[in-house]
Amino acid sequence: MAALELLDKLGVRCRLVNVVELLKIQNASENDEALTDEQFTALFTADKPVLFAFHAYPGTVRRLIWDRPNHDNFHVHGYEEQGSTTTPYDMLRLDALRILDAEKWADQIAEWEQFRQDAFQFAVDNGYDHPAFTDWVWHDAKDTAAAISATKATGGDNE
């Protein structure tokens, strides 16, 4: 949602789809409780890029949508056994601009890449995440005074 908010501020139109039941996106021919192709297309479009942040192996999502409309436009991010990890926030905001037009958004991409490096160094130096991550609250939150920080929301795991 934080990535969506930053992209919106740049004028990039995008939509958030929260997939709660993963098997709903499976091919309807393999699962009678899955979305129809029409329902799938209404959510994910017939021809637009889709950035999919997933908490496990990206191949899982790719295997589920192999015969769905627009499946070639899916860019699935998830766990990789080699390389460093980052947040879906980092992955999505940068990749959205790269997919749309990397040349047009080159300055913004460079700025966000620099912030990623600065935020990493901040965490190394201070032992906790950058406030831009931990203090972020969705702009439409009804009662921001009652909102809790990411650190508190995770029971201190983000300290």
N, C-alpha and C positions, 0 to 999 in steps of 0.2 A: 504494500500500500504506500510505503514511503517512496518507492521508485515511481509509482503511478503519479503521485503528487508532484514530484520533481519534473517528470515528463509533461504533465499538464501545464505546469508553469512555463514551459518552453513552447507551449502551443501544440504539442504532439497529442493527437487524439488517440486514446487507448481505452481499453475496457478491462476490468478485473473479473475473472471467472474463478470462483473458489470451488474446486472439485473436492467434494467431501467423500463421495462414493466412487472410488477409482474405477470399479467395474462398469459404471454407467457409461464410460467413454469407450469401452470395448466394442468391437464390431458387433453390430446387432445380429449378424448371422451366427455369431458364436455365443450370444448371451441374450436370452429373451427378455431380460430385465434392463438391458442397455437402452440408451437413447436411440431413437430412430435417426437415420441420416439427416432428416429434416431438422430435428431438434438439435443435433450436433452442429449442423451448419448455422442454425440461428445463434448458437453460443459462440462458435469459433470462426465463423464466416466461411465463405466458399473460396476466397482468394487472398486473404490478408495474412501477413506473418503472425505467428502465434509463439510467444515466449512462454514456456512452461517450466516453472520451478518445481522440482520434485525432490523429496527428502531421501530418495534411494537411487538405485541405478537408473539412468535415463533410458536404457534399453527396455525397461519394464513398460514405460509409457509408449515407446515406439512399437513394441509388440502388440499392445492393445489397440492402437489406432492404425495399424498397417494398411487397412483397406477403407479408411474413413475419407470423406471429402476433405480436401485441403491438407492431407497428412504430410505432403512434401514441404509445406510451409511451416511445420512445427519445428521449433528450436528448443529442445528439451535439455534443461540443466539439472544436474543432480550429482550424486556422489561419484567421485573418481578416485581410484586407489592410488594414483600417483599424481603428484603436484600439490600445490597448496590449496587450502579451502578458503572460501570467501562466503559472503552472505548472498542470499537471493537478491537482496537490494542492490548490491554491487553488480551482480551478473546481469540483472534485468535492465537496469537503467543504462548501462553502457552498451549492452547488446542491442537494445531497442534503437539507439541512435546509429549504431554500426549497420544494422539491417536496413534501416530506412534510407540512410544516405551518409556514409562515413565521411565523405569529402565535405559535404555541407556542414556536418556537425563536428568537424575535426577539432575546433577550438574547445568546444564543450566537452568532448571526449577527453582531450588532454587535461582539462581542468579537473574533471572527475577522476581521472587516473591519478593525478597528482594528489588529490584529496585522499584517495584510497591509500597511497603510500604514506601520507602524513598521518592518517588515522591509525594505520598499523604501527607506525613509530610512536605515536601518542600512547597506544596500548602497551607497547613494550616498555616505554619510559615510565608510565604511571601505574601499570598493573590493572587498568580497567579501560573499557571502551570509550571512544570519543563521545562527548556529550551530544554531538549531532545524531548519534545512534541512540543513546540511552535516554535522551530527553525528548525525542520526537513523539508527537501526539497527532493523530489524524485530525485534519483541519475541520472536519464535520463532527467531531466528538461533541456530544450534547453538553457534557459537564466537565470541561477540562480541569476545573479545580479538583475534581474527584479522581482524575486520571492518575494512575500510578506509573512510576518509571519502569523501564524494561528490566532494570536490576531487581526491583521489588516484585515485578510480575513473574519473574523466574525463580523466586525464592533465593535470590542471591547468587544464582549460577553465573550471572553476567558481571559480577564484581571483579 
